[in-house]
Amino acid sequence: MSISLAFALSLLWVLLLVGACVLNYTKSRDNLYRSSLFVLFMYAAGHFTYSIWLMPTYSAELVKVHYLFSAAMQGIVAFGLFFINRKKLTLMMGLTVILFALETILTYAVHIDRNVMALNGAAEPNMLKQQAWFLWDMRNIISTVNSFTVLVAVVLGKVYKVDTTDSVELYDIVQKVEDFVKGWEDSALKREILMLLDDSADALLHWGDGLQPHLLSGTLLLEKAIELSYYEPDRSNCGKFARFMYWLRS
């Protein structure tokens, strides 16, 4: 890859991360805002350190520290993203954390392969680029994939959850979910969801002094209906793509 292309891609990645920060801030997504800001900071810090400290180093010495430095940065990002999102970890964020952890391990393995001992059975460490093999390719593939997954992960918020204990608000949500589902074609799933909503509404209507179980059961039934219907307040359809995105955010 040419230096100009690498610079253009790096600049594009930074702009996308800045856009993610702005999006998450305007939508008050605290966890994702901190996540996108953290990734942007780590990326900037990594490139700054590499340019100031590692770039002037001569080639042979650079190989000795480059992969250790990269592995450390990737490990920090993996831990940071997990710590920030541990209470609201989506499937996509979890996948990203796992990929960063895997990238950390592979990067450290490449360091050993190039500086300590060859891991492919060669007599000497694989110092030269011409000696690249499967381990190096796997590390590069994971790194490329992770550049995409982290961008997706920091903009996909957790799926909609009921966050109120007010029976009036809960009943209003029941009505909204019912309106959302009624537009579907007739199916066993549609009938099951409507049945859950009917039972939820019935429990909520019987809510009163001393009837805490009715509120609890009504909320649980509503949450199950939301889970099965992929309901979101701003969603007007439930096509395959919407279901896929919902699954990534679950």
N, C-alpha and C positions, 0 to 999 in steps of 0.2 A: 504494500500500500504506500502510495506517495505521501510525502509530508503535507502537501496542500490538501489532499483528500482527507487525511487523518485530522488535520486542523478543522476542516469544514464539518466533519462528522462530530468532532468534539464540541464545536461551537453549537451545532444543532442539538446535541444532547443536553448541553447546559441550558439552552433556551427552552427546551421541553421541560426540564426540571423546574426552571423558574416559573413557567406556565402552570405546572402542577402545584407549586407553592401558592401562587395567586388564586388558583381555582379552589384549593382546599381552605384558604384563608377566607375567601368571600362566602363560602358555603359553611363556614364554622365547623369544619371537620378537624377537630383538635389533633387527634392521633395521626391522621394522614398529613396534616400540615407540619407537624413535628417530624414525621417520617421523611417527607419530601425535602424539608429544610436540612435535616440531618444528612441525607444522601448527597444533596447539593454541596454542603459544607465538606463532607469527606472527599468528594470528587475534586473540589477546588483545592483542598489541603494536600491531597495526594499529588495532583499535578504541579502545584507550587513547590512542594518538597522535592519532587522528582526533577524539576527544572533547575532548582537552585543547588541541590545537593548531589543528585545522582548523574544528571546529564553531563557535567564536566568530567566525571570519572572516566578513565580510559577503559576500553572495551572489556579486557579480561577481568578487571576489578568490578566492573558493572554487573557482570553475570553473577558474581558471588553475592551481591546484595540485592539485586533487582527483584528476584523472586521471593526472597525473605520479606522484603518491604511490601510487595504486592500481597503476599499471603496474610501479613499482619493487618493491612488495610481492609482486606476482604473479611477477615475474621471479626474485626471491629464493627463493620457494617452489618454482618449477620447477627451479632449479639445486640447491637443497637436497635435494629428493626424489630427483633423479637421482644426486647425489653419494652420498647415504646408501645407495641401492639399486643402485648401478651394477654390483655383482658378482652380485646376485640380482634383476635387474629382471624383474618379471612383465609379461605383456601388459597387464594392467589398470593397473599402475603406469606403464608406458611411455605408455599412452594418456593418463593423467592429466597426466604431465609435458608431453606434446605440447599438451594442451588449455590448460594454464597458460601455456605459451610463446605459443600462439596468442592467448590472452586478453591477454597482455602487449602483443603487437603491436597488437591491435584497440583496446585501451585507450589506447595512445599515439596511434593514428590518430584516435580520438575527441577527444583533447586537441588535436591539430593542427586538426581540423575545427571545434572550438568556440573556439579561441584564436588560431590563426595564419592559416589559410586554409581556406575551405570545400572539402571534397573531393568534393562532389556538383555542382560547377559554379556554385554560388551566388556572388553578387557579394561578399558579406560572410561572415565566419565565422558558423556556426550557433550563436549564443549561447543562444537561447531553446528551451525544451523543446518548444514547438509546431513547431519546425523539425527535430524528430527524423526520421531516415530509416533506410534499410536498415543502414548501418554501425552505428548505435546499437543497433538490434534484434539484429544478429548478436552484438555484444559482450555484450548482456544475456542472450541465449540460451546462449552459451558459458559465461558466468559461472554461470548457473543449473545447467546440466548438470554443470559441474565441481564444484559443491558436492556433488553426488551421487557422482560418480566418485571423488573423493578419499576419501570415507568408505568406499567399497567397497574401494578400493586399499589402505588402511591396515589392513584386517582380512583380506585374502586373502593367505595365505602362499604361498611358492613350492611347486610340486608336489613330491611325495615323490621323493627321490633316494637311491640307495644310497650310504652314506657309511662303508663298512667294507671292509677288505681281508682280513678273517678268513674263511677258506673255510667254516668251520662256520656262522658267522652268515649268510654268503651262501647256503649251502644251505638254511638255515632260512627265509630270505626266499623262495627258490624254491618251497618247499612251501606257504607262505602265499599266494603269488600263484596257484599252481596250485589251491588250495582255493577261492580267490576266483573263478577263471574256470570251474571245473568246474560251477558252478551255472547257467551260461548255457545258452541253447538252442543246439543244434548249428548251427554256421555255419563258413564258410571262415576267418573271423577267429579263432574259438575254436580251430580246429585249428592255425592258424599259431602262435598264442600258446603252445599246449601243446607244439608241436614245438620252439619256441625254448627253453622251460623244460626240456624233456627234454635238449636239447643242452647247455644251461647246467649242469644237474645232472651230466651225464656229464663235462663238462670239470672241474667242481669236485671230483668224486670222484677224478679222476686227478691232483689237485693234490698236489705233494710237493716234495722237495728237487730243485732244478734244473729245475722245471717251471713257471716263471713264466708262459709263454704260456698255459697251461691256465687259470690263475687270471684272467688278463686277458680271455681269450675268454669264459670263463664269466660274468664280470662284465658284459661288453658285451652278451652275449645276454640276460642277466637284465634289464638296463636297457632293452633294446628291448622285451622282453615287458611290462615295467611301463608303458612309453610307450604301447603298443598297447592295453593292458587298462585304463588309467586307474586302476591300483591305488593305493590309499591304505590304510595300516594300520588306520584307524578306519572305513573305508567298507564297507558291507555290500551295496551295490547299484551299478549302473552305468547308471542311466536317463539320459534326455536332459538333464535338468537337471544331474545330476552331471557329465556330459561337458562341458556348457557351462561350468560353474564351473571344471572342470579346465583347460579351454582358456584361460579368463581368467587362471588362475594359472600358465600355462606360460611 
